[in-house]
Every structure is written in C-alpha cells, then in structure tokens.
Amino acid sequence: MAIQEKLSLMIPGPTPVPEKVLQALSKHPIGHRSKEFQDLVESTTNNLKWLHQTQNDVLTITGSGTAAMEAGIINTLSKGDKVICGENGKFGERWVKVAKAFGLEVIEINSEWGTPLDPEEFKKILQEDKQKTIKAVILTHSETSTGVINDLETISSYIREHNTALSIIDCVTSLGACNVPVDKWQLDIVASGSQKGYMIPPGLSFISMSQKAWEAAEKSNIPKFYLNLKSYRKSLLNNSNPYTPAVNLVFALDEALKMMREEGLDKIFIRHNRHKLAMSNAIKALNLKLFASEKYLSPSITAIETGEFDAEEFRKIIKNKFNILLAGGQDHLKGKIFRVGHLGYVNDRDIITVISAISNTLLNLGRITSGQAGEALVIASKYLEAN
Ligand SMILES: Cc1ncc(COP(=O)(O)O)c(C=O)c1O
C-alpha cells in the first residue's frame, strides 16, 4: 500500500470504518434466506431499536439515505396532500424536491442557510390549520450542508399538538451522534443512512415507522414497489427481507451496532459533543468564522468560513499535505466554506490532528501566528479533557 493511501476521512459521510467492521464486511456472503441470516437480522433490528430509542418498527433498506427519505413520503402520503417542509440547507431543499416530485402541495418554512429553522413558524401554521389539512411536517434534524442542528424537540412538540400531521424527519447525520429519542418525541417517520453515525460504508438506509405512520400507509395512494414498506414490515416478522439484502453490509452493521452498545448511548453523545466543542472553539481561536449559528452547532459537522481565501484551495492543501479529506461547500457556498465531519468512528486524536492541519496551513499562509496555532490546540485539549 502506498503511504499516500493512508487517507483520513473527515467528511460528513462516508465516515471512517472500524477495523472490526471492515473484517465483518470481508466475510464470505451467506444465503439471505438462511437461519444464520435471520439471526443476524433479529440482532440488528433489536440494536437499531435501541439506537433509535424506539419500540416502533425500524426497517433496513438497501439504498442510500435518500431511499429512506423517499420511502417515508411515498408510503404515508397521497398525491395533493398538503405538507410543511422546513428548508435551511441542501438537505431541506432535497425534502422539498422529493415532496414535489410526488405531487404534494408544499408549504415551505425557510431560514437562511447557516441559521436554524424557527420553531414558532411551525407552531403558527399548525395552530392556524383548524381544518387539519396539513398531513405532514417534514424537516432535517442535522443540516449537513451548513453544520446547523434544528430544534427538533420543540418543533416535534408543536406537531404533536396539531394531533393530525405526521412528522417525517431526516436524522441522517444526527442519529448515532446526538440524542434522538424517537418514542419520547413521538417522531412518526425517521430516516437515516449507514455511512454516517453507524460507522459502516454507504449502501443501507433505515426508517422507523410509528403506529400512526402505518395507519397513514393504509390510505397512501402514491405508486410504489421496491420501497413499499409494507413488504419490509411483513418480511421482518420473519426476520427477513423482501428482496436480496446487501448481506455483507448487514454483517458490518451487526458489528458496528455491537460496538455502539458497548460504548453506550450517553458516552457516544458526550464524545460527539466534546468533539463539536473542541473543533468550534479551536476554529474561533484561529480567527476563522463558524458558518452556523453558534447555539445550533451540529454535533457531527463544523462548517467554517474562509473569508477572502478560496475554501476549495484550502481543502486541496490539507488533502495534499496531510491526506485529510475535508468536505467543501455546496451550491452557492462552494469556495466559501469547508466542512469538517466528526461523526461516527472519530476519536480525540482525529480532532487534534485535523485542528493541527488547519493551523499549520493558516500559519504557512501567514494568516495566524505560531502563538495562535498553539493556543488553538490548548483550547481544543481543554474541551477534549472535559468529561
Ligand atoms: C442530512 C442528510 N440527509 C440526507 C442525506 C442522504 O444522502 P444519501 O442518499 O447520499 O445517503 C445526507 C447525506 O449526506 C445527509 O447528510
């Protein structure tokens, strides 16, 4: 292996994969109708429910996160249904596109990219809907494109008060990184993807469905076949899948979920929070600006403005010099921000390393002093040592 291939992935997905999980992936496939595979599905399903903090069904789909997003919509809604979509970034925008693609009537609640959605806007529209014409409220919890985490707890409380609308939530970069208590917040439909907090490669997505969501599924008239979740639910009764699943990714999932159980939910959330605080405070010490509103920083991603310096050039230097892959800005943010993913299998060393690489690059560009570079590391260490 060439030494240049020792790449460190610090993007918000795909995320690094633990050695044990890689070994599980490389096993010889087994028959997906075998007892052995059924045992595996039983184990992963139980552990997925633990991770989602739910008694609802959690279904595994072969497909990326967007497959689960699409499945959530086409299984519970009908053409012409009125829905609210929260949009404050690329993935909120994706929700709007999926909803419109299936003929839904979309009321958008927007917020400038980098700022959170305002829960009070949801409250107002939901309270005014006396006729209960709004069938669903759809939004992204952790907005990967901007590094903002939306206040899902408050928004979901307003959805519950409405008492009719379903909540359809993209938790792709929040599940496995911060608290998403699906049952406590009564989230009806929650979509996520394997290449994020789950610490396995891309290819699987997950969707949890409440009783209310299944009741809505009885009335949904949007055509579907591969993503018809009723087939997945029926097969799951037998710990099976309707179609050939990505067997080796399920091996990997089983291993990764066992690792997560060993670490424990609270410790996983604390680790992500420490990393968020270390990153964001070091970035400020380096005289760079955080792109997201500081009270709403995602535990998974830190988005950083580079000012007059081209963020793509900055990323290139870090990739070439340190073999650390950072993510760029999307759409109008390209060249203006770069994003550091600290989601999943990330330890304190990864955080210190990426901060050092950023500091070194700024130092060489003459943008900071060596004193500031040192100070950023001191600050990061302080946050890493807390808890
Ligand atoms: C917030 C969010 N939603 C959805 C997705 C789903 O994308 P994909 O279909 O590429 O897994 C992603 C992936 O980056 C994401 O970050």
The ligand as a Gaussian input file, in Angstrom:
#p B3LYP/6-31G(d) Opt

LIG

0 1
 C      -28.766000      15.466000       6.210000
 C      -28.671000      14.447000       5.123000
 N      -29.798000      13.970000       4.592000
 C      -29.802000      13.036000       3.659000
 C      -28.634000      12.521000       3.166000
 C      -28.781000      11.388000       2.241000
 O      -27.949000      11.319000       1.262000
 P      -27.552000       9.945000       0.556000
 O      -28.747000       9.490000      -0.185000
 O      -26.448000      10.407000      -0.300000
 O      -27.146000       8.949000       1.614000
 C      -27.408000      13.020000       3.630000
 C      -26.115000      12.595000       3.088000
 O      -25.140000      13.277000       3.097000
 C      -27.437000      13.987000       4.664000
 O      -26.309000      14.459000       5.197000

